[in-house]
């Protein structure tokens, strides 16, 4: 249920919406809640996010929760960050409600770059990609700090998503070719940092680095709105990493 620790500095003017999106984007595991005949059921999941912030799940048709979703697509997802001390109640956590549908198979690549270990089984016949579009959410940003969120707080601006998604392949090629030293510096201190780390995903909330085994999320200091904003946002993340 934990999310990867964000390696960028927290925005000093975080809003509940921005905090929730960062937490969701960074999550590499979480809990899925489904129901059957009124009986609740929970399961461990390994989520990723589409460009717009909706949740992607690679699920086996043999799983109990998948059978539940086929019968009733209403569901909930919870992701949890790191606690601030020994009390687990200080951990930020986000609970979302929404409806699950089968996703465009083309989105599988978005899921796999964040879970590269799953290449071993991702093409098995019983696995399908699902997508959950959040309808509402509850962010608990720490002890006694709760914020209710609407779908518009969680789903990214469509125009920005379209623009940045269209440029993603070009941006990834540029940063991997021209900023390899910076990417290596960002990866310092992590397990396997001596290996080759590459930028594998970029969106209006941040980017992911992967060494082929794991992926780590870096958030921008604030969401970007255009492709032109990304160069400055990347430079800010790099400066903070160097100073930290």
C-alpha positions in Angstrom: 0.0 0.0 0.0 3.0 2.3 0.0 4.1 4.7 -2.6 7.6 5.3 -3.7 9.1 8.3 -1.9 9.1 11.4 -4.1 12.6 12.4 -4.8 11.7 16.0 -5.6 11.2 18.7 -3.0 7.6 19.1 -1.9 6.0 22.2 -3.3 5.8 24.8 -0.5 2.3 25.8 -1.7 0.9 22.3 -2.0 -2.9 22.1 -2.5 -4.9 19.0 -1.5 -5.4 18.3 -5.2 -1.7 18.5 -6.1 -0.7 16.5 -3.0 -3.2 13.8 -4.0 -2.0 13.6 -7.6 1.6 13.3 -6.5 0.8 10.6 -4.1 -1.2 8.6 -6.7 1.4 9.0 -9.4 4.1 7.8 -7.1 2.2 4.7 -5.9 3.5 1.3 -6.9 1.2 -0.7 -4.7 -2.2 -0.1 -3.2 -5.4 -1.7 -2.1 -8.4 -2.3 -4.4 -11.9 -2.6 -2.8 -14.6 -4.4 -4.6 -17.9 -6.1 -3.5 -20.0 -9.1 -4.4 -23.6 -9.4 -3.2 -23.0 -6.7 -0.7 -19.9 -8.3 0.8 -16.8 -6.1 0.7 -13.5 -7.5 -0.5 -10.0 -6.0 -0.7 -6.9 -7.0 -2.7 -3.3 -5.9 -3.2 -2.8 -4.1 -6.5 0.1 -2.6 -8.4 -1.3 0.6 -10.0 0.1 2.9 -12.6 -1.5 6.1 -13.9 -2.4 7.1 -17.4 -1.4 10.5 -18.7 -4.7 12.0 -17.4 -4.2 10.6 -13.9 -6.7 7.7 -14.2 -5.6 4.4 -12.6 -4.3 1.5 -14.7 -4.3 -2.0 -13.4 -3.1 -5.2 -15.0 -5.5 -7.9 -13.6 -5.8 -11.6 -14.1 -9.3 -13.0 -15.0 -8.5 -15.7 -12.4 -8.5 -13.2 -9.6 -11.5 -12.8 -7.3 -11.5 -9.0 -7.6 -11.5 -9.2 -11.4 -14.7 -11.3 -11.3 -16.2 -8.8 -8.9 -15.4 -5.9 -11.3 -17.0 -7.7 -14.2 -20.2 -8.0 -12.2 -20.1 -4.6 -10.6 -17.5 -2.0 -11.8 -17.9 0.2 -8.8 -14.8 0.1 -6.7 -12.4 2.0 -4.4 -8.6 2.3 -4.4 -6.3 3.4 -1.5 -2.6 4.3 -1.8 -0.4 5.2 1.2 2.8 7.2 1.5 5.5 7.2 4.2 4.6 8.0 7.8 6.3 11.0 9.5 7.6 9.0 12.5 6.6 5.8 14.3 2.8 6.5 14.2 1.3 5.0 11.0 -1.5 7.5 11.2 0.8 10.3 10.1 1.2 8.7 6.7 -0.5 10.5 3.9 -3.1 8.4 2.2 -5.6 8.8 -0.7 -8.8 6.9 -1.1 -10.6 7.1 -4.5 -13.9 5.8 -5.7 -14.8 5.2 -9.3 -15.8 2.7 -11.9 -13.5 0.2 -13.6 -13.6 -0.5 -17.3 -11.4 -2.5 -19.7 -8.7 -0.1 -20.9 -7.3 0.5 -24.3 -4.6 -2.2 -24.7 -2.2 0.5 -26.0 -2.0 1.7 -22.5 -0.3 -1.4 -21.4 3.1 0.2 -22.2 2.3 3.0 -19.7 1.7 0.4 -17.0 4.8 -1.7 -17.9 7.3 1.2 -17.8 6.3 1.6 -14.1 6.3 -2.1 -13.4 9.1 -3.5 -15.7 9.4 -6.7 -13.7 6.0 -7.7 -14.9 7.2 -8.2 -18.5 7.5 -11.9 -17.5 3.7 -12.4 -17.3 2.1 -9.3 -18.8 1.2 -11.1 -22.1 -0.3 -14.1 -20.4 -3.8 -14.8 -21.9 -5.6 -14.4 -18.6 -4.3 -10.8 -18.0 -6.2 -7.7 -19.1 -5.6 -4.0 -18.6 -8.3 -2.1 -16.6 -8.7 1.6 -16.1 -10.4 3.3 -13.1 -11.5 6.9 -13.6 -11.8 8.6 -10.2 -15.2 10.0 -9.3 -14.3 11.4 -5.9 -11.6 11.1 -3.3 -10.5 11.6 0.3 -7.0 12.8 1.0 -5.7 12.3 4.6 -2.5 14.4 4.5 -1.5 13.4 8.0 -3.0 13.1 11.4 -6.3 15.0 11.6 -5.8 16.6 8.1 -8.6 15.3 5.7 -9.7 16.8 2.5 -12.6 15.8 0.2 -11.8 15.9 -3.5 -13.8 15.9 -6.7 -13.0 14.2 -10.0 -11.8 17.5 -11.4 -9.2 17.7 -8.6 -7.8 14.4 -9.6 -8.0 14.3 -13.4 -5.5 16.4 -15.3 -6.4 19.2 -17.7 -7.3 17.5 -21.1 -5.6 20.1 -23.2 -2.3 19.8 -21.3 -2.5 16.0 -21.4 -3.0 16.0 -25.1 -0.1 18.3 -25.8 2.4 16.6 -23.5 1.4 13.1 -24.5 1.9 14.0 -28.1 5.5 15.1 -27.3 6.4 12.4 -24.8 8.5 10.2 -27.1 10.5 13.2 -28.3 11.0 14.4 -24.8 12.1 11.0 -23.5 14.6 10.7 -26.4 15.9 14.2 -25.6 16.4 13.8 -21.9 18.0 10.3 -22.2 20.4 11.5 -24.9 21.2 15.0 -23.7 20.8 14.8 -19.9 22.1 11.3 -19.0 24.5 12.7 -16.4 21.7 14.5 -14.7 19.5 11.4 -14.7 22.4 9.4 -13.2 22.8 12.1 -10.5 19.1 12.0 -9.7 19.4 8.2 -9.2 22.3 8.4 -6.8 21.6 6.9 -3.4 19.0 4.5 -4.6 19.5 0.7 -4.9 21.2 -0.1 -8.1 22.1 3.5 -8.8 25.3 2.4 -10.5 23.2 0.8 -13.3 21.9 2.6 -16.3 18.8 4.7 -15.4 16.6 6.1 -18.1 13.6 8.4 -18.2 10.7 6.1 -19.2 7.6 8.3 -18.7 6.9 12.0 -18.5 3.6 13.9 -17.9 2.3 17.2 -16.5 2.9 16.1 -12.9 6.4 14.7 -13.2 8.5 11.8 -14.6 9.7 8.3 -14.0 13.2 6.8 -14.1 13.8 3.1 -14.4 16.8 0.8 -14.3 14.9 -2.0 -16.0 13.9 -3.6 -12.6 12.1 -0.8 -10.7 10.8 2.7 -11.5 11.0 5.7 -9.3 8.8 8.8 -9.5 10.0 12.4 -9.5 7.4 15.1 -9.1 7.7 18.6 -10.6 7.6 21.3 -8.0 4.3 22.3 -9.5 2.2 20.9 -12.4 3.2 22.0 -15.9 0.7 23.1 -18.5 2.7 23.0 -21.7 5.7 21.3 -23.3 7.6 24.5 -23.0 7.2 24.4 -19.2 9.0 21.1 -18.9 12.6 22.3 -19.4 12.3 24.8 -16.5 10.5 22.2 -14.3 13.3 19.6 -15.0 16.0 22.1 -14.2 14.3 22.9 -10.8 14.2 19.2 -9.9 17.8 18.8 -10.8 18.9 21.9 -8.8 17.0 20.6 -5.8 18.6 17.2 -6.1 22.1 18.7 -6.3 21.5 21.0 -3.3 20.0 18.2 -1.3 
